[in-house]
Amino acid sequence: MPIVVRLDVVLAERKVKSKDLAEWVGITEANLSLLKQGKVKGVRFETLQRICAYLDCQPGDLLVYVPEPSVDDV
């Protein structure tokens, strides 16, 4: 998938526990885990806003676009 979720990296850099973030944002730890693994199809802007507020970061710190190699590149 071309969008890579870097939430786990940002959590580690800031020494924040997933449990604390999930509680503050108002989502379950299970849903936060799915988000960290990139196994969600979408995220609400409100949720993204609360995550960024808690971690003092920008959405671009959490989500990175990595293009998939095309057939011509192989």
C-alpha positions as CSV (number, residue, x, y, z in Angstrom):
1,M,0.0,0.0,0.0
2,P,1.4,3.4,-0.9
3,I,0.4,5.1,2.3
4,V,2.6,4.1,5.2
5,V,1.5,4.8,8.8
6,R,4.3,6.0,11.0
7,L,2.3,6.3,14.2
8,D,4.4,3.7,16.0
9,V,7.6,5.6,15.1
10,V,6.2,9.0,16.4
11,L,5.0,7.3,19.6
12,A,8.4,5.8,20.2
13,E,10.2,9.2,19.5
14,R,7.9,10.9,22.0
15,K,8.0,8.0,24.5
16,V,4.2,7.9,24.6
17,K,2.3,4.7,25.4
18,S,-0.4,3.6,23.0
19,K,-2.8,3.1,26.0
20,D,-2.4,6.8,27.0
21,L,-2.9,8.0,23.4
22,A,-6.0,5.8,22.8
23,E,-7.5,7.0,26.1
24,W,-6.9,10.7,25.3
25,V,-8.1,10.4,21.7
26,G,-11.2,8.4,22.8
27,I,-10.7,5.3,20.7
28,T,-10.0,1.7,21.9
29,E,-6.5,0.4,22.1
30,A,-7.5,-2.3,19.5
31,N,-8.5,0.4,17.0
32,L,-5.3,2.3,17.6
33,S,-3.3,-0.9,17.1
34,L,-5.1,-1.4,13.7
35,L,-4.3,2.2,12.8
36,K,-0.6,1.7,13.7
37,Q,-0.4,-1.4,11.5
38,G,-2.1,0.4,8.6
39,K,-5.0,-2.0,8.6
40,V,-7.7,0.6,8.4
41,K,-9.3,1.9,5.3
42,G,-9.7,5.4,6.7
43,V,-9.4,7.7,9.7
44,R,-11.7,10.5,10.7
45,F,-10.2,14.0,10.6
46,E,-11.3,14.5,14.2
47,T,-9.4,11.4,15.3
48,L,-6.3,12.5,13.3
49,Q,-6.6,16.0,14.8
50,R,-6.7,14.7,18.4
51,I,-3.7,12.4,17.7
52,C,-1.7,15.3,16.3
53,A,-2.7,17.5,19.2
54,Y,-1.6,14.9,21.8
55,L,1.7,14.1,20.0
56,D,2.4,17.7,18.9
57,C,2.9,16.7,15.3
58,Q,1.5,17.2,11.8
59,P,-0.5,14.7,9.8
60,G,2.5,14.4,7.5
61,D,4.6,13.1,10.4
62,L,2.1,10.2,10.7
63,L,1.3,9.4,7.1
64,V,3.9,9.0,4.3
65,Y,3.3,8.3,0.6
66,V,5.6,5.6,-0.8
67,P,4.8,4.9,-4.4
68,E,4.7,1.3,-5.5
69,P,7.2,0.3,-8.2
70,S,5.6,0.2,-11.6
71,V,6.0,-2.6,-14.0
72,D,8.5,-0.5,-16.0
73,D,10.7,0.0,-12.9
74,V,11.2,-3.8,-12.4
